[in-house]
């Protein structure tokens, strides 16, 4: 439930009131996952209209990624993996330091925003394992490679670095990652019972 609170705080700090739909998505997903996904989709559409990024390589983009985009994706992952309501600690002795430190950094990040990013990074490192990092090579490359390509374009050919080029590069890398992932899927043959073919 930690990512829900991080997404709420980050979204409200950016002025995206649509994050108030996330707790509703959590509650709906406990009843039925499809309802939770529908509310999350509505949140995504509204958030796109509330948070605007003019340049991918800017402080505003970094802030949007760490304050809203990444926490909301992790909140979706958290929401889809839950089977029951989590147990909250009954007293302060049950609070683990590895949970408390990122939470404190996120709260302090409401005053000084680099601390919020540090808290989000600590939560990411804490929740990942070596096997998980190996399986997330493609999503990581999908994020890192377009940023490196945009940075190289900005340095080498500044006149080509326009909003249209940024959108085209990000879309191209996303489509490439989707096709690459699709290629890795195993083919399955569907046959009806009783077919002799």
Phi, psi and omega in degrees: 000354181297319182293331176298314180293322178296315179295321178297311181296314181295317180295319178293326177295328178276353181087017179267097182288348180293343178295344177292348175281341183299314177300325177294322177296321178298311181297318180293326182290336176290328178281310181204126186297326180298321179294318178299318179294322179296317179292322178296321177298317177299318177301315181299318180295315180293322180295324177298329179278338183268328183251120181245135179240118181279327184220132181294325181261067180215166177296325179297322179291318178298317179297317179296321180295311186277336181271327187232308190294304181296312178299325180288325175294319178292327176294323176297316178299317179297317182295320183283341183265353182279143174246339179209170180293131182290154178276127177272149180296142182275328175215177188293340181288341179275351180281125180273143180299326181291342173267327185287320184297310177298324180296318178294318179297320179296318179295318177293334178293345175291338178263316182232101194299333175299332177292327176298315179297320178298320178296318179295318178296320177297319177296321179294315180294320181296323184271003182251155175233170184297319178295322179293324178293322179294323181281348181256027178297315183295312177299323179294317178294326179295332179272316188285315184299316177296325179293317177296320179295319178293321178295317178296319179296321181294323181281315187276319183227075184301330182289339178271353183276087181239166177302324179295319179294321178299314180296318181296317179295315180296320178294319180297315179294324179294316179295319178299316180295320179296315179294323178296317179293322179295322180296328182283348181291142179283143177278139181235130176266131178256124178230144176279147177296137177094353177288136178265357184277000000 
